[in-house]
Amino acid sequence: MDVGHHHEILLHPYVTEKTLTLMEKENKLVFIVNRNARKPDIKRAFEERYDVKVESVATMRMSDGKHAIIKFAEGYRAEDIGMRIGIF
């Protein structure tokens, strides 16, 4: 299945105490994404939507959907991006 636009790929941030720790200590955000989205699609959608550089994307299928762990490139802080998108 072809998944196109940002809003079809990136559904919403996934925020828990554990994901907040990932954000602070490892420069990562966790998002719930479309189950059919591939890692390159997720990376491109996040970079285009939030005007950032993504170093890597890891995914996990969970009972509540597909989670993408997005690690940011040097010079981009997950905490800053989290504030911009309203996690805090």
Helices and strands as residue ranges (DSSP letters): H 6-9, E 10-13, H 17-26, E 28-33, H 39-50, E 54-62, E 65-72, H 78-85
